[in-house]
């Protein structure tokens, strides 16, 4: 029952886009807007770092979940049009590396190299969406 309901939900249109496309729009906007805000607030208000870190970690993981749903739905729909998937796959791969390095930086052993990888991959992601 649930797979049918989810399949119908993801196939609905809201305005001119599918619901699953709105997932990606909301997630991308959240990531693109909140990263600079987080960067500034982390330095301006260090007393609020715990709340900011929770928003950063769980907000971005939720955004990654929404983007993953969008990507999976597009892969299933565009399987016959394989050449059109190339840029989307690279963008999803870069976002996956951002999430993996962020989790390594947050929950793994402390290493300076991971921080630089996370910043570099975020910059790559930012340039690749344009």
C-alpha positions in Angstrom: 0.0 0.0 0.0 2.8 2.5 0.9 4.8 2.1 -2.3 1.6 2.9 -4.3 0.8 5.9 -2.2 4.4 7.2 -2.4 4.4 6.6 -6.2 1.2 8.6 -6.6 2.4 11.4 -4.4 5.7 11.8 -6.3 3.8 11.9 -9.6 1.5 14.8 -8.6 2.0 18.2 -10.1 2.1 21.4 -8.0 2.0 24.3 -10.4 4.1 23.4 -13.4 6.5 21.0 -11.6 6.2 17.5 -10.1 6.2 17.3 -6.3 9.6 15.6 -6.5 11.0 18.6 -8.3 9.8 20.9 -5.6 11.7 18.7 -3.1 14.9 19.4 -5.0 14.1 23.2 -5.3 13.5 23.5 -1.6 16.5 21.4 -0.6 18.9 23.3 -3.0 17.6 26.7 -1.8 18.0 25.6 1.8 21.6 24.5 1.2 22.5 27.5 -1.0 21.1 30.1 1.4 22.0 28.6 4.7 25.7 27.8 4.2 26.7 31.5 4.0 24.4 32.4 6.9 25.8 29.5 9.0 29.3 30.6 8.2 28.6 34.2 9.4 26.6 33.3 12.5 29.1 30.7 13.6 31.7 33.5 13.9 29.4 36.3 15.1 27.5 34.4 17.7 29.7 31.5 19.1 27.4 31.2 22.1 24.7 29.7 19.8 26.9 27.1 18.2 25.0 24.1 19.5 21.7 25.2 18.0 23.4 26.3 14.8 25.2 22.9 14.6 22.0 21.0 15.0 20.3 23.1 12.3 23.4 22.6 10.1 23.7 18.8 10.5 20.0 17.8 10.5 18.9 20.4 8.0 21.5 19.4 5.5 20.8 15.7 6.0 17.1 16.3 5.4 18.0 18.4 2.3 20.2 15.5 1.1 17.3 13.1 1.6 15.0 15.3 -0.5 17.6 15.6 -3.3 18.2 11.8 -3.1 14.4 11.2 -3.6 14.5 13.6 -6.5 17.5 11.9 -8.1 16.1 8.4 -7.6 12.8 9.4 -9.2 14.7 11.0 -12.2 16.9 8.0 -12.7 13.9 5.7 -12.8 12.1 8.1 -15.2 15.0 8.9 -17.5 16.6 5.4 -17.7 16.0 5.4 -21.5 17.6 8.8 -21.8 20.9 7.9 -20.3 22.9 10.8 -21.8 20.7 13.4 -20.0 21.6 12.0 -16.6 25.3 12.9 -16.8 25.3 16.4 -15.3 22.8 15.4 -12.7 24.8 12.4 -11.7 27.9 14.5 -11.2 26.0 17.1 -9.2 24.6 14.3 -7.0 28.0 12.8 -6.6 29.5 16.2 -5.5 26.6 16.6 -3.0 27.3 13.1 -1.7 30.9 13.9 -1.1 29.9 17.1 0.7 27.7 15.1 3.0 30.3 12.3 3.5 33.1 14.8 4.4 30.8 16.8 6.6 29.8 13.6 8.5 33.5 12.7 8.8 34.4 16.1 10.0 31.5 16.1 12.6 31.6 12.6 13.9 34.9 11.2 12.8 38.4 11.8 14.1 39.6 15.4 13.8 41.7 15.9 10.7 42.4 19.2 9.0 42.3 17.7 5.5 38.6 16.8 5.8 37.6 20.4 6.5 39.4 21.5 3.4 37.7 18.8 1.3 34.3 19.8 2.6 34.9 23.5 1.7 36.3 22.6 -1.7 33.4 20.3 -2.6 30.9 22.8 -1.5 32.5 25.4 -3.8 32.4 22.9 -6.6 28.7 22.2 -5.9 28.0 25.9 -5.9 29.6 26.4 -9.3 28.0 23.3 -10.8 24.5 24.4 -10.1 25.0 27.5 -12.2 
